Amino acid sequence: MKLKWTDTQEIAIALAEAHPDVDPRYVRFVDLHNWVVGLPGFDDDHKRGGEKVLEAIQAAWIDEA
């Protein structure tokens, strides 16, 4: 499955699985961006991951945790 920036819930689940020991409330956006673009199956323009998208991903990850 190809992940896009708009797949916030799927990205949050993948991040929770990839980083089980991380508290998403304390992840810096630079790290979050790098982790998202490094996910297997991520296929979107790296520059499109702005602050609003990262906030949505972080909020979904917090809900998952």
mmCIF file as Biopython writes it, N, C-alpha, C and O atoms, coordinates in Angstrom:
data_model
#
loop_
_atom_site.group_PDB
_atom_site.id
_atom_site.type_symbol
_atom_site.label_atom_id
_atom_site.label_alt_id
_atom_site.label_comp_id
_atom_site.label_asym_id
_atom_site.label_entity_id
_atom_site.label_seq_id
_atom_site.pdbx_PDB_ins_code
_atom_site.Cartn_x
_atom_site.Cartn_y
_atom_site.Cartn_z
_atom_site.occupancy
_atom_site.B_iso_or_equiv
_atom_site.auth_seq_id
_atom_site.auth_asym_id
_atom_site.pdbx_PDB_model_num
ATOM 1   N N  . MET A ? 1  ? 0.835  -1.185 0.000  1.0 0.0 1  A 1 
ATOM 2   C CA . MET A ? 1  ? 0.000  0.000  0.000  1.0 0.0 1  A 1 
ATOM 3   C C  . MET A ? 1  ? 0.881  1.250  0.000  1.0 0.0 1  A 1 
ATOM 4   O O  . MET A ? 1  ? 1.839  1.346  0.768  1.0 0.0 1  A 1 
ATOM 5   N N  . LYS A ? 2  ? 0.556  2.178  -0.845 1.0 0.0 2  A 1 
ATOM 6   C CA . LYS A ? 2  ? 1.296  3.435  -0.923 1.0 0.0 2  A 1 
ATOM 7   C C  . LYS A ? 2  ? 0.680  4.440  0.043  1.0 0.0 2  A 1 
ATOM 8   O O  . LYS A ? 2  ? -0.523 4.698  0.004  1.0 0.0 2  A 1 
ATOM 9   N N  . LEU A ? 3  ? 1.509  4.998  0.901  1.0 0.0 3  A 1 
ATOM 10  C CA . LEU A ? 3  ? 1.045  5.987  1.874  1.0 0.0 3  A 1 
ATOM 11  C C  . LEU A ? 3  ? 1.271  7.396  1.332  1.0 0.0 3  A 1 
ATOM 12  O O  . LEU A ? 3  ? 2.320  7.698  0.764  1.0 0.0 3  A 1 
ATOM 13  N N  . LYS A ? 4  ? 0.272  8.246  1.518  1.0 0.0 4  A 1 
ATOM 14  C CA . LYS A ? 4  ? 0.351  9.668  1.164  1.0 0.0 4  A 1 
ATOM 15  C C  . LYS A ? 4  ? 0.194  10.476 2.451  1.0 0.0 4  A 1 
ATOM 16  O O  . LYS A ? 4  ? -0.239 9.945  3.473  1.0 0.0 4  A 1 
ATOM 17  N N  . TRP A ? 5  ? 0.544  11.747 2.396  1.0 0.0 5  A 1 
ATOM 18  C CA . TRP A ? 5  ? 0.417  12.612 3.574  1.0 0.0 5  A 1 
ATOM 19  C C  . TRP A ? 5  ? -1.009 12.630 4.111  1.0 0.0 5  A 1 
ATOM 20  O O  . TRP A ? 5  ? -1.212 12.802 5.313  1.0 0.0 5  A 1 
ATOM 21  N N  . THR A ? 6  ? -1.991 12.457 3.245  1.0 0.0 6  A 1 
ATOM 22  C CA . THR A ? 6  ? -3.390 12.521 3.674  1.0 0.0 6  A 1 
ATOM 23  C C  . THR A ? 6  ? -3.832 11.270 4.434  1.0 0.0 6  A 1 
ATOM 24  O O  . THR A ? 6  ? -4.909 11.270 5.031  1.0 0.0 6  A 1 
ATOM 25  N N  . ASP A ? 7  ? -3.033 10.215 4.426  1.0 0.0 7  A 1 
ATOM 26  C CA . ASP A ? 7  ? -3.372 8.964  5.116  1.0 0.0 7  A 1 
ATOM 27  C C  . ASP A ? 7  ? -2.943 9.043  6.580  1.0 0.0 7  A 1 
ATOM 28  O O  . ASP A ? 7  ? -2.177 8.205  7.056  1.0 0.0 7  A 1 
ATOM 29  N N  . THR A ? 8  ? -3.445 10.058 7.289  1.0 0.0 8  A 1 
ATOM 30  C CA . THR A ? 8  ? -2.944 10.322 8.642  1.0 0.0 8  A 1 
ATOM 31  C C  . THR A ? 8  ? -3.147 9.139  9.587  1.0 0.0 8  A 1 
ATOM 32  O O  . THR A ? 8  ? -2.247 8.815  10.362 1.0 0.0 8  A 1 
ATOM 33  N N  . GLN A ? 9  ? -4.298 8.493  9.538  1.0 0.0 9  A 1 
ATOM 34  C CA . GLN A ? 9  ? -4.560 7.375  10.450 1.0 0.0 9  A 1 
ATOM 35  C C  . GLN A ? 9  ? -3.629 6.203  10.166 1.0 0.0 9  A 1 
ATOM 36  O O  . GLN A ? 9  ? -3.069 5.616  11.092 1.0 0.0 9  A 1 
ATOM 37  N N  . GLU A ? 10 ? -3.460 5.860  8.890  1.0 0.0 10 A 1 
ATOM 38  C CA . GLU A ? 10 ? -2.587 4.747  8.522  1.0 0.0 10 A 1 
ATOM 39  C C  . GLU A ? 10 ? -1.132 5.054  8.890  1.0 0.0 10 A 1 
ATOM 40  O O  . GLU A ? 10 ? -0.397 4.177  9.345  1.0 0.0 10 A 1 
ATOM 41  N N  . ILE A ? 11 ? -0.732 6.308  8.685  1.0 0.0 11 A 1 
ATOM 42  C CA . ILE A ? 11 ? 0.628  6.715  9.056  1.0 0.0 11 A 1 
ATOM 43  C C  . ILE A ? 11 ? 0.810  6.618  10.570 1.0 0.0 11 A 1 
ATOM 44  O O  . ILE A ? 11 ? 1.845  6.147  11.042 1.0 0.0 11 A 1 
ATOM 45  N N  . ALA A ? 12 ? -0.182 7.059  11.326 1.0 0.0 12 A 1 
ATOM 46  C CA . ALA A ? 12 ? -0.099 6.997  12.792 1.0 0.0 12 A 1 
ATOM 47  C C  . ALA A ? 12 ? 0.052  5.562  13.271 1.0 0.0 12 A 1 
ATOM 48  O O  . ALA A ? 12 ? 0.843  5.290  14.175 1.0 0.0 12 A 1 
ATOM 49  N N  . ILE A ? 13 ? -0.690 4.651  12.680 1.0 0.0 13 A 1 
ATOM 50  C CA . ILE A ? 13 ? -0.597 3.235  13.055 1.0 0.0 13 A 1 
ATOM 51  C C  . ILE A ? 13 ? 0.794  2.703  12.727 1.0 0.0 13 A 1 
ATOM 52  O O  . ILE A ? 13 ? 1.401  2.001  13.535 1.0 0.0 13 A 1 
ATOM 53  N N  . ALA A ? 14 ? 1.296  3.037  11.540 1.0 0.0 14 A 1 
ATOM 54  C CA . ALA A ? 14 ? 2.629  2.573  11.128 1.0 0.0 14 A 1 
ATOM 55  C C  . ALA A ? 14 ? 3.707  3.138  12.048 1.0 0.0 14 A 1 
ATOM 56  O O  . ALA A ? 14 ? 4.655  2.432  12.393 1.0 0.0 14 A 1 
ATOM 57  N N  . LEU A ? 15 ? 3.577  4.389  12.447 1.0 0.0 15 A 1 
ATOM 58  C CA . LEU A ? 15 ? 4.555  4.996  13.359 1.0 0.0 15 A 1 
ATOM 59  C C  . LEU A ? 15 ? 4.496  4.344  14.735 1.0 0.0 15 A 1 
ATOM 60  O O  . LEU A ? 15 ? 5.534  4.104  15.352 1.0 0.0 15 A 1 
ATOM 61  N N  . ALA A ? 16 ? 3.289  4.056  15.219 1.0 0.0 16 A 1 
ATOM 62  C CA . ALA A ? 16 ? 3.144  3.398  16.520 1.0 0.0 16 A 1 
ATOM 63  C C  . ALA A ? 16 ? 3.806  2.024  16.510 1.0 0.0 16 A 1 
ATOM 64  O O  . ALA A ? 16 ? 4.398  1.604  17.504 1.0 0.0 16 A 1 
ATOM 65  N N  . GLU A ? 17 ? 3.700  1.327  15.377 1.0 0.0 17 A 1 
ATOM 66  C CA . GLU A ? 17 ? 4.324  0.008  15.259 1.0 0.0 17 A 1 
ATOM 67  C C  . GLU A ? 17 ? 5.840  0.124  15.103 1.0 0.0 17 A 1 
ATOM 68  O O  . GLU A ? 17 ? 6.585  -0.696 15.640 1.0 0.0 17 A 1 
ATOM 69  N N  . ALA A ? 18 ? 6.297  1.139  14.372 1.0 0.0 18 A 1 
ATOM 70  C CA . ALA A ? 18 ? 7.728  1.307  14.115 1.0 0.0 18 A 1 
ATOM 71  C C  . ALA A ? 18 ? 8.480  1.868  15.321 1.0 0.0 18 A 1 
ATOM 72  O O  . ALA A ? 18 ? 9.672  1.610  15.492 1.0 0.0 18 A 1 
ATOM 73  N N  . HIS A ? 19 ? 7.780  2.634  16.151 1.0 0.0 19 A 1 
ATOM 74  C CA . HIS A ? 19 ? 8.427  3.295  17.300 1.0 0.0 19 A 1 
ATOM 75  C C  . HIS A ? 19 ? 7.589  3.061  18.565 1.0 0.0 19 A 1 
ATOM 76  O O  . HIS A ? 19 ? 7.031  4.006  19.121 1.0 0.0 19 A 1 
ATOM 77  N N  . PRO A ? 20 ? 7.503  1.810  19.016 1.0 0.0 20 A 1 
ATOM 78  C CA . PRO A ? 20 ? 6.615  1.488  20.142 1.0 0.0 20 A 1 
ATOM 79  C C  . PRO A ? 20 ? 7.027  2.125  21.469 1.0 0.0 20 A 1 
ATOM 80  O O  . PRO A ? 20 ? 6.189  2.274  22.359 1.0 0.0 20 A 1 
ATOM 81  N N  . ASP A ? 21 ? 8.285  2.498  21.620 1.0 0.0 21 A 1 
ATOM 82  C CA . ASP A ? 21 ? 8.752  3.054  22.888 1.0 0.0 21 A 1 
ATOM 83  C C  . ASP A ? 21 ? 8.738  4.580  22.916 1.0 0.0 21 A 1 
ATOM 84  O O  . ASP A ? 21 ? 9.215  5.189  23.873 1.0 0.0 21 A 1 
ATOM 85  N N  . VAL A ? 22 ? 8.192  5.197  21.867 1.0 0.0 22 A 1 
ATOM 86  C CA . VAL A ? 22 ? 8.195  6.657  21.767 1.0 0.0 22 A 1 
ATOM 87  C C  . VAL A ? 22 ? 6.838  7.210  22.197 1.0 0.0 22 A 1 
ATOM 88  O O  . VAL A ? 22 ? 5.790  6.700  21.801 1.0 0.0 22 A 1 
ATOM 89  N N  . ASP A ? 23 ? 6.879  8.262  23.016 1.0 0.0 23 A 1 
ATOM 90  C CA . ASP A ? 23 ? 5.658  8.978  23.381 1.0 0.0 23 A 1 
ATOM 91  C C  . ASP A ? 23 ? 5.438  10.058 22.321 1.0 0.0 23 A 1 
ATOM 92  O O  . ASP A ? 23 ? 6.213  11.011 22.242 1.0 0.0 23 A 1 
ATOM 93  N N  . PRO A ? 24 ? 4.388  9.919  21.505 1.0 0.0 24 A 1 
ATOM 94  C CA . PRO A ? 24 ? 4.201  10.847 20.386 1.0 0.0 24 A 1 
ATOM 95  C C  . PRO A ? 24 ? 3.974  12.296 20.806 1.0 0.0 24 A 1 
ATOM 96  O O  . PRO A ? 24 ? 4.110  13.205 19.986 1.0 0.0 24 A 1 
ATOM 97  N N  . ARG A ? 25 ? 3.628  12.522 22.072 1.0 0.0 25 A 1 
ATOM 98  C CA . ARG A ? 25 ? 3.421  13.903 22.535 1.0 0.0 25 A 1 
ATOM 99  C C  . ARG A ? 25 ? 4.712  14.706 22.532 1.0 0.0 25 A 1 
ATOM 100 O O  . ARG A ? 25 ? 4.677  15.936 22.498 1.0 0.0 25 A 1 
ATOM 101 N N  . TYR A ? 26 ? 5.861  14.018 22.567 1.0 0.0 26 A 1 
ATOM 102 C CA . TYR A ? 26 ? 7.144  14.700 22.698 1.0 0.0 26 A 1 
ATOM 103 C C  . TYR A ? 26 ? 8.029  14.578 21.464 1.0 0.0 26 A 1 
ATOM 104 O O  . TYR A ? 26 ? 9.229  14.845 21.530 1.0 0.0 26 A 1 
ATOM 105 N N  . VAL A ? 27 ? 7.445  14.175 20.340 1.0 0.0 27 A 1 
ATOM 106 C CA . VAL A ? 27 ? 8.227  14.035 19.113 1.0 0.0 27 A 1 
ATOM 107 C C  . VAL A ? 27 ? 8.323  15.396 18.425 1.0 0.0 27 A 1 
ATOM 108 O O  . VAL A ? 27 ? 7.318  16.076 18.216 1.0 0.0 27 A 1 
ATOM 109 N N  . ARG A ? 28 ? 9.547  15.777 18.080 1.0 0.0 28 A 1 
ATOM 110 C CA . ARG A ? 28 ? 9.744  17.030 17.340 1.0 0.0 28 A 1 
ATOM 111 C C  . ARG A ? 28 ? 9.272  16.828 15.904 1.0 0.0 28 A 1 
ATOM 112 O O  . ARG A ? 28 ? 9.369  15.726 15.365 1.0 0.0 28 A 1 
ATOM 113 N N  . PHE A ? 29 ? 8.761  17.892 15.285 1.0 0.0 29 A 1 
ATOM 114 C CA . PHE A ? 29 ? 8.232  17.775 13.932 1.0 0.0 29 A 1 
ATOM 115 C C  . PHE A ? 29 ? 9.301  17.380 12.921 1.0 0.0 29 A 1 
ATOM 116 O O  . PHE A ? 29 ? 8.999  16.701 11.939 1.0 0.0 29 A 1 
ATOM 117 N N  . VAL A ? 30 ? 10.542 17.793 13.143 1.0 0.0 30 A 1 
ATOM 118 C CA . VAL A ? 30 ? 11.630 17.395 12.236 1.0 0.0 30 A 1 
ATOM 119 C C  . VAL A ? 30 ? 11.780 15.872 12.258 1.0 0.0 30 A 1 
ATOM 120 O O  . VAL A ? 30 ? 11.890 15.236 11.210 1.0 0.0 30 A 1 
ATOM 121 N N  . ASP A ? 31 ? 11.783 15.298 13.460 1.0 0.0 31 A 1 
ATOM 122 C CA . ASP A ? 31 ? 11.895 13.844 13.593 1.0 0.0 31 A 1 
ATOM 123 C C  . ASP A ? 31 ? 10.662 13.162 13.012 1.0 0.0 31 A 1 
ATOM 124 O O  . ASP A ? 31 ? 10.777 12.169 12.294 1.0 0.0 31 A 1 
ATOM 125 N N  . LEU A ? 32 ? 9.487  13.696 13.322 1.0 0.0 32 A 1 
ATOM 126 C CA . LEU A ? 32 ? 8.249  13.108 12.821 1.0 0.0 32 A 1 
ATOM 127 C C  . LEU A ? 32 ? 8.245  13.087 11.298 1.0 0.0 32 A 1 
ATOM 128 O O  . LEU A ? 32 ? 7.893  12.075 10.692 1.0 0.0 32 A 1 
ATOM 129 N N  . HIS A ? 33 ? 8.628  14.181 10.685 1.0 0.0 33 A 1 
ATOM 130 C CA . HIS A ? 33 ? 8.691  14.261 9.221  1.0 0.0 33 A 1 
ATOM 131 C C  . HIS A ? 33 ? 9.632  13.188 8.673  1.0 0.0 33 A 1 
ATOM 132 O O  . HIS A ? 33 ? 9.284  12.472 7.734  1.0 0.0 33 A 1 
ATOM 133 N N  . ASN A ? 34 ? 10.819 13.081 9.260  1.0 0.0 34 A 1 
ATOM 134 C CA . ASN A ? 34 ? 11.803 12.098 8.788  1.0 0.0 34 A 1 
ATOM 135 C C  . ASN A ? 34 ? 11.295 10.673 8.955  1.0 0.0 34 A 1 
ATOM 136 O O  . ASN A ? 34 ? 11.524 9.829  8.088  1.0 0.0 34 A 1 
ATOM 137 N N  . TRP A ? 35 ? 10.614 10.396 10.053 1.0 0.0 35 A 1 
ATOM 138 C CA . TRP A ? 35 ? 10.082 9.056  10.285 1.0 0.0 35 A 1 
ATOM 139 C C  . TRP A ? 35 ? 8.983  8.726  9.295  1.0 0.0 35 A 1 
ATOM 140 O O  . TRP A ? 35 ? 8.905  7.599  8.807  1.0 0.0 35 A 1 
ATOM 141 N N  . VAL A ? 36 ? 8.125  9.706  8.989  1.0 0.0 36 A 1 
ATOM 142 C CA . VAL A ? 36 ? 7.035  9.468  8.031  1.0 0.0 36 A 1 
ATOM 143 C C  . VAL A ? 36 ? 7.603  9.151  6.650  1.0 0.0 36 A 1 
ATOM 144 O O  . VAL A ? 36 ? 7.227  8.154  6.034  1.0 0.0 36 A 1 
ATOM 145 N N  . VAL A ? 37 ? 8.511  10.002 6.166  1.0 0.0 37 A 1 
ATOM 146 C CA . VAL A ? 37 ? 9.035  9.762  4.815  1.0 0.0 37 A 1 
ATOM 147 C C  . VAL A ? 37 ? 9.877  8.486  4.755  1.0 0.0 37 A 1 
ATOM 148 O O  . VAL A ? 37 ? 10.103 7.942  3.674  1.0 0.0 37 A 1 
ATOM 149 N N  . GLY A ? 38 ? 10.339 8.009  5.911  1.0 0.0 38 A 1 
ATOM 150 C CA . GLY A ? 38 ? 11.114 6.773  5.963  1.0 0.0 38 A 1 
ATOM 151 C C  . GLY A ? 38 ? 10.273 5.514  6.096  1.0 0.0 38 A 1 
ATOM 152 O O  . GLY A ? 38 ? 10.811 4.406  6.072  1.0 0.0 38 A 1 
ATOM 153 N N  . LEU A ? 39 ? 8.960  5.668  6.236  1.0 0.0 39 A 1 
ATOM 154 C CA . LEU A ? 39 ? 8.097  4.490  6.381  1.0 0.0 39 A 1 
ATOM 155 C C  . LEU A ? 39 ? 8.078  3.672  5.097  1.0 0.0 39 A 1 
ATOM 156 O O  . LEU A ? 39 ? 8.065  4.233  4.002  1.0 0.0 39 A 1 
ATOM 157 N N  . PRO A ? 40 ? 8.077  2.345  5.227  1.0 0.0 40 A 1 
ATOM 158 C CA . PRO A ? 40 ? 7.937  1.508  4.031  1.0 0.0 40 A 1 
ATOM 159 C C  . PRO A ? 40 ? 6.603  1.815  3.358  1.0 0.0 40 A 1 
ATOM 160 O O  . PRO A ? 40 ? 5.567  1.864  4.022  1.0 0.0 40 A 1 
ATOM 161 N N  . GLY A ? 41 ? 6.626  2.016  2.082  1.0 0.0 41 A 1 
ATOM 162 C CA . GLY A ? 41 ? 5.400  2.279  1.346  1.0 0.0 41 A 1 
ATOM 163 C C  . GLY A ? 41 ? 5.042  3.746  1.248  1.0 0.0 41 A 1 
ATOM 164 O O  . GLY A ? 41 ? 4.087  4.098  0.556  1.0 0.0 41 A 1 
ATOM 165 N N  . PHE A ? 42 ? 5.798  4.629  1.934  1.0 0.0 42 A 1 
ATOM 166 C CA . PHE A ? 42 ? 5.483  6.057  1.819  1.0 0.0 42 A 1 
ATOM 167 C C  . PHE A ? 42 ? 5.892  6.541  0.439  1.0 0.0 42 A 1 
ATOM 168 O O  . PHE A ? 42 ? 7.039  6.374  0.023  1.0 0.0 42 A 1 
ATOM 169 N N  . ASP A ? 43 ? 4.946  7.138  -0.261 1.0 0.0 43 A 1 
ATOM 170 C CA . ASP A ? 43 ? 5.196  7.578  -1.637 1.0 0.0 43 A 1 
ATOM 171 C C  . ASP A ? 43 ? 4.460  8.885  -1.905 1.0 0.0 43 A 1 
ATOM 172 O O  . ASP A ? 43 ? 3.392  8.904  -2.517 1.0 0.0 43 A 1 
ATOM 173 N N  . ASP A ? 44 ? 5.055  9.973  -1.434 1.0 0.0 44 A 1 
ATOM 174 C CA . ASP A ? 44 ? 4.467  11.289 -1.661 1.0 0.0 44 A 1 
ATOM 175 C C  . ASP A ? 44 ? 5.609  12.303 -1.661 1.0 0.0 44 A 1 
ATOM 176 O O  . ASP A ? 44 ? 6.732  11.988 -1.269 1.0 0.0 44 A 1 
ATOM 177 N N  . ASP A ? 45 ? 5.311  13.506 -2.099 1.0 0.0 45 A 1 
ATOM 178 C CA . ASP A ? 45 ? 6.295  14.576 -2.139 1.0 0.0 45 A 1 
ATOM 179 C C  . ASP A ? 45 ? 6.704  14.945 -0.713 1.0 0.0 45 A 1 
ATOM 180 O O  . ASP A ? 45 ? 5.871  15.351 0.097  1.0 0.0 45 A 1 
ATOM 181 N N  . HIS A ? 46 ? 7.991  14.801 -0.420 1.0 0.0 46 A 1 
ATOM 182 C CA . HIS A ? 46 ? 8.481  15.065 0.936  1.0 0.0 46 A 1 
ATOM 183 C C  . HIS A ? 46 ? 8.206  16.497 1.364  1.0 0.0 46 A 1 
ATOM 184 O O  . HIS A ? 46 ? 8.042  16.752 2.557  1.0 0.0 46 A 1 
ATOM 185 N N  . LYS A ? 47 ? 8.151  17.427 0.442  1.0 0.0 47 A 1 
ATOM 186 C CA . LYS A ? 47 ? 7.956  18.838 0.764  1.0 0.0 47 A 1 
ATOM 187 C C  . LYS A ? 47 ? 6.513  19.147 1.179  1.0 0.0 47 A 1 
ATOM 188 O O  . LYS A ? 47 ? 6.254  20.208 1.747  1.0 0.0 47 A 1 
ATOM 189 N N  . ARG A ? 48 ? 5.590  18.256 0.909  1.0 0.0 48 A 1 
ATOM 190 C CA . ARG A ? 48 ? 4.183  18.510 1.230  1.0 0.0 48 A 1 
ATOM 191 C C  . ARG A ? 48 ? 3.866  18.253 2.702  1.0 0.0 48 A 1 
ATOM 192 O O  . ARG A ? 48 ? 2.754  18.541 3.147  1.0 0.0 48 A 1 
ATOM 193 N N  . GLY A ? 49 ? 4.805  17.726 3.454  1.0 0.0 49 A 1 
ATOM 194 C CA . GLY A ? 49 ? 4.567  17.424 4.863  1.0 0.0 49 A 1 
ATOM 195 C C  . GLY A ? 49 ? 4.759  18.639 5.741  1.0 0.0 49 A 1 
ATOM 196 O O  . GLY A ? 49 ? 5.736  18.733 6.484  1.0 0.0 49 A 1 
ATOM 197 N N  . GLY A ? 50 ? 3.828  19.569 5.653  1.0 0.0 50 A 1 
ATOM 198 C CA . GLY A ? 50 ? 3.929  20.792 6.436  1.0 0.0 50 A 1 
ATOM 199 C C  . GLY A ? 50 ? 3.425  20.623 7.860  1.0 0.0 50 A 1 
ATOM 200 O O  . GLY A ? 50 ? 3.050  19.530 8.282  1.0 0.0 50 A 1 
ATOM 201 N N  . GLU A ? 51 ? 3.425  21.726 8.584  1.0 0.0 51 A 1 
ATOM 202 C CA . GLU A ? 51 ? 3.089  21.700 10.010 1.0 0.0 51 A 1 
ATOM 203 C C  . GLU A ? 51 ? 1.676  21.180 10.264 1.0 0.0 51 A 1 
ATOM 204 O O  . GLU A ? 51 ? 1.473  20.391 11.187 1.0 0.0 51 A 1 
ATOM 205 N N  . LYS A ? 52 ? 0.706  21.600 9.473  1.0 0.0 52 A 1 
ATOM 206 C CA . LYS A ? 52 ? -0.688 21.162 9.692  1.0 0.0 52 A 1 
ATOM 207 C C  . LYS A ? 52 ? -0.824 19.652 9.516  1.0 0.0 52 A 1 
ATOM 208 O O  . LYS A ? 52 ? -1.508 18.991 10.298 1.0 0.0 52 A 1 
ATOM 209 N N  . VAL A ? 53 ? -0.179 19.111 8.497  1.0 0.0 53 A 1 
ATOM 210 C CA . VAL A ? 53 ? -0.231 17.661 8.250  1.0 0.0 53 A 1 
ATOM 211 C C  . VAL A ? 53 ? 0.454  16.917 9.385  1.0 0.0 53 A 1 
ATOM 212 O O  . VAL A ? 53 ? -0.056 15.907 9.868  1.0 0.0 53 A 1 
ATOM 213 N N  . LEU A ? 54 ? 1.610  17.415 9.812  1.0 0.0 54 A 1 
ATOM 214 C CA . LEU A ? 54 ? 2.337  16.769 10.904 1.0 0.0 54 A 1 
ATOM 215 C C  . LEU A ? 54 ? 1.540  16.827 12.205 1.0 0.0 54 A 1 
ATOM 216 O O  . LEU A ? 54 ? 1.557  15.871 12.981 1.0 0.0 54 A 1 
ATOM 217 N N  . GLU A ? 55 ? 0.845  17.934 12.452 1.0 0.0 55 A 1 
ATOM 218 C CA . GLU A ? 55 ? -0.009 18.032 13.645 1.0 0.0 55 A 1 
ATOM 219 C C  . GLU A ? 55 ? -1.115 16.986 13.603 1.0 0.0 55 A 1 
ATOM 220 O O  . GLU A ? 55 ? -1.419 16.360 14.618 1.0 0.0 55 A 1 
ATOM 221 N N  . ALA A ? 56 ? -1.715 16.795 12.435 1.0 0.0 56 A 1 
ATOM 222 C CA . ALA A ? 56 ? -2.791 15.803 12.291 1.0 0.0 56 A 1 
ATOM 223 C C  . ALA A ? 56 ? -2.257 14.388 12.506 1.0 0.0 56 A 1 
ATOM 224 O O  . ALA A ? 56 ? -2.911 13.565 13.147 1.0 0.0 56 A 1 
ATOM 225 N N  . ILE A ? 57 ? -1.076 14.109 11.973 1.0 0.0 57 A 1 
ATOM 226 C CA . ILE A ? 57 ? -0.459 12.784 12.159 1.0 0.0 57 A 1 
ATOM 227 C C  . ILE A ? 57 ? -0.130 12.573 13.637 1.0 0.0 57 A 1 
ATOM 228 O O  . ILE A ? 57 ? -0.390 11.503 14.188 1.0 0.0 57 A 1 
ATOM 229 N N  . GLN A ? 58 ? 0.438  13.589 14.271 1.0 0.0 58 A 1 
ATOM 230 C CA . GLN A ? 58 ? 0.787  13.472 15.688 1.0 0.0 58 A 1 
ATOM 231 C C  . GLN A ? 58 ? -0.467 13.248 16.530 1.0 0.0 58 A 1 
ATOM 232 O O  . GLN A ? 58 ? -0.451 12.421 17.441 1.0 0.0 58 A 1 
ATOM 233 N N  . ALA A ? 59 ? -1.538 13.960 16.247 1.0 0.0 59 A 1 
ATOM 234 C CA . ALA A ? 59 ? -2.779 13.791 17.007 1.0 0.0 59 A 1 
ATOM 235 C C  . ALA A ? 59 ? -3.338 12.384 16.824 1.0 0.0 59 A 1 
ATOM 236 O O  . ALA A ? 59 ? -3.809 11.774 17.784 1.0 0.0 59 A 1 
ATOM 237 N N  . ALA A ? 60 ? -3.290 11.870 15.607 1.0 0.0 60 A 1 
ATOM 238 C CA . ALA A ? 60 ? -3.776 10.506 15.355 1.0 0.0 60 A 1 
ATOM 239 C C  . ALA A ? 60 ? -2.903 9.487  16.075 1.0 0.0 60 A 1 
ATOM 240 O O  . ALA A ? 60 ? -3.412 8.495  16.597 1.0 0.0 60 A 1 
ATOM 241 N N  . TRP A ? 61 ? -1.590 9.721  16.107 1.0 0.0 61 A 1 
ATOM 242 C CA . TRP A ? 61 ? -0.666 8.819  16.794 1.0 0.0 61 A 1 
ATOM 243 C C  . TRP A ? 61 ? -0.937 8.839  18.295 1.0 0.0 61 A 1 
ATOM 244 O O  . TRP A ? 61 ? -0.915 7.790  18.938 1.0 0.0 61 A 1 
ATOM 245 N N  . ILE A ? 62 ? -1.191 10.011 18.860 1.0 0.0 62 A 1 
ATOM 246 C CA . ILE A ? 62 ? -1.516 10.115 20.284 1.0 0.0 62 A 1 
ATOM 247 C C  . ILE A ? 62 ? -2.788 9.310  20.578 1.0 0.0 62 A 1 
ATOM 248 O O  . ILE A ? 62 ? -2.872 8.629  21.599 1.0 0.0 62 A 1 
ATOM 249 N N  . ASP A ? 63 ? -3.769 9.391  19.685 1.0 0.0 63 A 1 
ATOM 250 C CA . ASP A ? 63 ? -4.991 8.610  19.862 1.0 0.0 63 A 1 
ATOM 251 C C  . ASP A ? 63 ? -4.712 7.119  19.815 1.0 0.0 63 A 1 
ATOM 252 O O  . ASP A ? 63 ? -5.347 6.342  20.528 1.0 0.0 63 A 1 
ATOM 253 N N  . GLU A ? 64 ? -3.763 6.716  18.976 1.0 0.0 64 A 1 
ATOM 254 C CA . GLU A ? 64 ? -3.408 5.295  18.851 1.0 0.0 64 A 1 
ATOM 255 C C  . GLU A ? 64 ? -2.686 4.781  20.089 1.0 0.0 64 A 1 
ATOM 256 O O  . GLU A ? 64 ? -2.841 3.626  20.486 1.0 0.0 64 A 1 
ATOM 257 N N  . ALA A ? 65 ? -1.889 5.671  20.695 1.0 0.0 65 A 1 
ATOM 258 C CA . ALA A ? 65 ? -0.998 5.241  21.798 1.0 0.0 65 A 1 
ATOM 259 C C  . ALA A ? 65 ? -1.747 4.913  23.068 1.0 0.0 65 A 1 
ATOM 260 O O  . ALA A ? 65 ? -1.133 4.542  24.068 1.0 0.0 65 A 1 
#
